[in-house]
Amino acid sequence: MSDPVAGRAVGQHPHLEEVTVRSERVFDGGFLHVNRDTVRLPNGRETHREYILHPGAVMIIALLDDGSVVMERQWRHPLGRAFIEFPAGKIDAGEMPLATCVRELAEETGYAAARFTHLATINNAISYSDEHIELYLAEGLTAGEARLDDGEFLDVFTVAPAEVLDWVRDGRITDVKTIIGAFWLEKIVAGTWTAAER
């Protein structure tokens, strides 16, 4: 088994590994679940780890033919404010990430894409969640009507990549997946990174 970040086989760092002794589900929500595990540390002592189980998600950098990208502004309840983000959404049970991209892009923005390219997998909350987000580039976009879920409200707009980076720098964009996407976007537009080089 490969470690996608370090590029090394999992199990090659036994001096760091924690072994799960017991696992207890302490919360079952409609979307998220929380486990409390007892783990044995490398020094033999036991301690507890609490973490959120997440089904995974996708984020889409939707690049229009004119060079601009599709963005969203959406209210995020835990922090009590609206955030600027790239389109994104949860992977449904049994759904492949690419299918999630097609569905979420159409539902949230109305756009359909001729091409999706997988860019990277990110783990955005490694100390307290198993969440992973699959980053995709969408190209060959065709506009259509958004089909938002009940209870979903957002603004959809387009912006130049340079402005996205300005918003990261000045703190208007603080969402971590969008910040990572902004740096991918910068490299893609400059021609210095491609999906094959990751």
C-alpha angles and dihedrals in degrees: 000000000000129000101226094205103042094030090225132115115268107247096044091102103059091154088066103037123115117206119215111233098174135002124202128184106225099173134024115190131172090259110010133042128196126213129193110203131188108220135187111229124219089261091056097253122125128231139158132261122194118195144162121246111218128183093225131251145220131230123200128210097202107198116194124211090252090060097254124120133226115247136177137213112210136169113245111200100203091062097031099231146082119269132200109232145158112254110279143158148175121276108241120226110283093007123129114231093242090056088051089054093052092046098044095045091052096042097046103034108013091236125131120199130215091205137028120188122191109230109174148326117242131192103209104182106029097161096058111012142044090217118142126186122205112214118213136182113220119200137170092047125193119193122234142147119303117233105202121193118249107278093021117121125172145145117238119202141152127240139175116262091239090058091051089056091047089054090051091051096047095044100249088118112050101149105118098218090051092049090053090046090051091057091047088050092051092053093044093050090047090049093235097114129042130175090253092059098056 
